[in-house]
């Protein structure tokens, strides 16, 4: 699939809703070329994950269908469509391990990094364990 310019970080925290109900996408620092199917897959995982890391099929299917209705082409041939999402989480883990171990980090920075490391390890675990379920929802 060709690369297109994308936001590259479509997580719920990067969408703000005005008092009039209009969504605003913020935090464009990761924007750039990406495979559209991988961005859609990453966004679906970010937006459609239940409290225990399980896929919320209703939300996932609504996101994919909305993307297609808006004219987006989305086909998934294999679980590799989630590879970039997994590697982004692994990169976030690595960054926070470095921050937590840095001699320049103060106590507050170490605690924040520790929290992020624990969260990233958990997310990598449940994303990997449910890879087949996510792939099935993305078809």
Backbone torsions as a table, in degrees:
resi	resn	phi	psi	omega
1	UNK	NA	145.3	179.8
2	UNK	-71.8	157.0	175.1
3	UNK	-83.8	143.8	175.9
4	UNK	-130.9	160.6	176.4
5	UNK	-76.6	124.3	-177.6
6	UNK	-132.2	169.7	175.3
7	UNK	-69.7	-40.3	176.5
8	UNK	73.2	7.5	179.7
9	UNK	-155.8	54.0	-176.8
10	UNK	-81.3	75.6	177.2
11	UNK	-108.3	158.0	-177.7
12	UNK	-53.8	-35.0	-179.6
13	UNK	-68.3	-12.5	-180.0
14	UNK	-100.5	11.6	174.8
15	UNK	-125.2	117.1	177.1
16	UNK	-106.2	147.1	-179.9
17	UNK	-115.5	126.0	-179.6
18	UNK	-71.2	169.6	178.5
19	UNK	-64.5	-19.2	176.1
20	UNK	-88.7	0.3	178.0
21	UNK	89.6	6.7	-179.4
22	UNK	-85.9	128.1	177.7
23	UNK	-78.5	143.0	175.9
24	UNK	-125.8	126.1	177.7
25	UNK	-90.3	125.3	-178.5
26	UNK	-120.3	175.2	175.7
27	UNK	66.0	67.6	-175.8
28	UNK	-91.6	14.5	-174.5
29	UNK	-67.9	-18.8	177.8
30	UNK	-99.0	3.7	-176.8
31	UNK	-60.7	144.7	178.3
32	UNK	164.0	-168.5	-177.4
33	UNK	-70.6	135.4	179.7
34	UNK	-158.3	155.8	173.3
35	UNK	-70.6	123.5	-175.6
36	UNK	-59.2	-39.3	-179.9
37	UNK	-62.6	-37.4	179.0
38	UNK	-69.4	-37.4	177.6
39	UNK	-66.8	-42.4	177.8
40	UNK	-60.7	-45.2	179.7
41	UNK	-60.5	-44.5	179.5
42	UNK	-63.5	-41.7	178.7
43	UNK	-64.7	-41.4	178.8
44	UNK	-60.1	-45.3	179.1
45	UNK	-62.7	-41.3	-179.5
46	UNK	-65.7	-38.3	-174.6
47	UNK	-92.5	-20.4	-171.1
48	UNK	-116.4	30.4	179.7
49	UNK	-100.0	125.8	178.3
50	UNK	-76.1	176.9	-174.6
51	UNK	-62.1	-24.6	179.2
52	UNK	-104.1	16.4	179.5
53	UNK	84.0	4.2	-178.8
54	UNK	-82.9	147.8	177.2
55	UNK	-67.6	134.5	171.9
56	UNK	-92.4	99.3	-173.0
57	UNK	-57.8	-40.1	-178.1
58	UNK	-60.7	-47.3	-179.7
59	UNK	-68.1	-44.9	-179.0
60	UNK	-59.0	-47.8	-178.9
61	UNK	-66.5	-36.5	177.7
62	UNK	-64.4	-40.4	178.6
63	UNK	-65.1	-46.0	-180.0
64	UNK	-64.0	-44.5	-180.0
65	UNK	-65.0	-40.7	177.3
66	UNK	-61.7	-40.2	177.5
67	UNK	-62.4	-44.1	179.9
68	UNK	-67.2	-41.6	178.7
69	UNK	-61.8	-31.6	179.5
70	UNK	-79.3	0.3	176.4
71	UNK	104.0	3.0	179.9
72	UNK	-77.4	140.6	176.1
73	UNK	-95.5	126.4	-175.1
74	UNK	-142.2	111.0	174.6
75	UNK	-131.4	141.0	-179.5
76	UNK	-120.5	121.2	179.5
77	UNK	-100.8	-21.7	-176.6
78	UNK	-161.8	169.5	177.8
79	UNK	-64.0	-11.6	-179.6
80	UNK	-64.0	-14.0	176.7
81	UNK	-61.2	-21.4	178.9
82	UNK	-95.5	2.3	-176.1
83	UNK	-61.0	-43.7	-178.1
84	UNK	-66.5	-38.7	177.3
85	UNK	-61.8	-42.9	178.4
86	UNK	-66.9	-41.0	-179.1
87	UNK	-69.8	-32.5	175.6
88	UNK	-62.9	-41.0	177.8
89	UNK	-65.7	-40.0	177.8
90	UNK	-64.4	-38.5	176.9
91	UNK	-65.0	-39.7	177.5
92	UNK	-63.1	-41.2	176.6
93	UNK	-59.5	-49.9	-178.1
94	UNK	-60.7	-43.3	178.4
95	UNK	-58.3	-45.1	-177.1
96	UNK	-73.5	-30.4	172.6
97	UNK	-62.5	-46.6	178.2
98	UNK	-60.6	-44.6	179.9
99	UNK	-62.4	-42.6	-178.9
100	UNK	-67.2	-30.9	-179.5
101	UNK	-90.9	-8.7	-176.4
102	UNK	-65.4	136.2	177.0
103	UNK	-68.8	-17.8	179.1
104	UNK	-82.7	-12.7	-177.4
105	UNK	-75.3	135.1	173.5
106	UNK	-85.7	177.7	-176.4
107	UNK	-59.2	-41.5	-179.5
108	UNK	-64.3	-42.4	178.8
109	UNK	-63.7	-38.0	178.5
110	UNK	-66.7	-41.2	179.0
111	UNK	-64.0	-43.1	178.4
112	UNK	-62.9	-43.8	179.3
113	UNK	-63.3	-41.4	178.6
114	UNK	-61.0	-43.3	178.1
115	UNK	-60.7	-44.3	180.0
116	UNK	-65.8	-37.9	179.0
117	UNK	-63.7	-47.1	179.8
118	UNK	-60.8	-44.4	179.3
119	UNK	-63.2	-45.7	-178.7
120	UNK	-63.6	-40.5	177.8
121	UNK	-62.4	-42.7	177.5
122	UNK	-62.3	-46.1	-179.5
123	UNK	-63.8	-42.5	177.3
124	UNK	-60.3	-41.1	179.7
125	UNK	-61.8	-51.8	-177.5
126	UNK	-72.5	-31.2	177.0
127	UNK	-65.4	-41.8	179.8
128	UNK	-67.2	-44.6	-177.1
129	UNK	-64.5	-28.1	-177.6
130	UNK	-108.8	19.8	-176.6
131	UNK	-55.3	-43.1	180.0
132	UNK	-64.4	-40.2	180.0
133	UNK	-65.8	-41.5	178.3
134	UNK	-63.8	-44.4	-179.0
135	UNK	-61.1	-41.5	178.4
136	UNK	-61.1	-39.2	-179.6
137	UNK	-70.7	-26.4	-176.5
138	UNK	-85.2	-4.5	-177.5
139	UNK	-73.8	NA	NA
